[in-house]
Amino acid sequence: MNIDFAKLQYQYQLYKTEIDEAIQSVLDKSNYIMGEEITQLETSLQEFTGAKHAITCSSGTDALLLAMMALDIQPEDEIITTPFTFIATSETIAFLKAKPVFVDIDERTYNIDPSKIEEKITHKTKAIIPVSLYGQPADMDVIQAIAGKHGLKVIIDGAQSFGSTYKGKTDSNLGDISTTSFFPAKPLGCFGDGGAVFTNDDTLAEKMKSLRVHGQSKRYHHQYIGMGGRMDTIQAAVLNVKIKYYEKDLALRQEVAKRYAKALEGKNMILPFVEKDVTSAWAQYSVRVQNRDEVQIKLKEHGIPTAVHYPMPVHLQECFEYLGYKKGDFPISEQVSNEIMSLPMNPYLTDEEIVYTVNSI
């Protein structure tokens, strides 16, 4: 058996007729930039998330940039975040010449540990960026309370978690600004790069709409230094089809995660943990094993693909040497990075594939 990690082609075939028609409609109109499909998608995203404003953009990375630019993050400002995530979270902070300040993770959820945030706050701290890792929101009540106490802004990096919930609210409707990614392998993915920012603040929303089109207030009149951060109309057209089926896909992901958990219970590994009052979008199903490299090789021999999200914490990456962190500074992140392994996860995994994977492990 050869298992497909994400089954993107399978999903395309499911919705092929609708997707092809949606793409052809854009081609027929040749309205490739900011076409009507963009407005349609943003309306659907607002309805789905409950956020007052949903603003599409060119990627999840650019969504983070838009959020920080809207909050006027300046060089030498400090932003507290996690070292255990994809580099884009910290990379965008550094891109704006601000300073990423890391806090270790909770060993069960792998999200930022709120109990360690306050000790890292200085007079230069301007914001906190929790990451909803693997699809599960962080402990937002505690994080918001800390932010409120110190006058800080909160940006949610929800690149992996679109459709997850925290105490009944989607994580796109938390914080001052929430961001997400529609990279093809995300739970809701387009056919290229794409992202969105969400906010309930009218002023921030208008600023981000301007920033994504080079800071324009009207055509060729520029209020801000901005960026070319628009989503392509074709990507919006694809997402307009896929979002109609997203609730069903999320439910199927939950079922796959439950079947994995039941089948793997009692095995010699640490399974994913989801807090009560929280739902995960299950971007990944990640387990921890002691002999990861050996297990990955054996699984590959059995036709089972795996991935490591992530093999090296951000604070140990070469590009961040200038921050002065060293091995041992964030021991939980470092331990998890040596043990974590993602199994095939998508809404369409069959019982047979799950049983085969578990038996092979």
Summary of the structure (lengths in Angstrom):
residues: 361
radius of gyration: 20.3
end to end distance: 14.1
largest distance: 62.7
contacts: 1260
relative contact order: 0.17
helix: 43%
strand: 17%
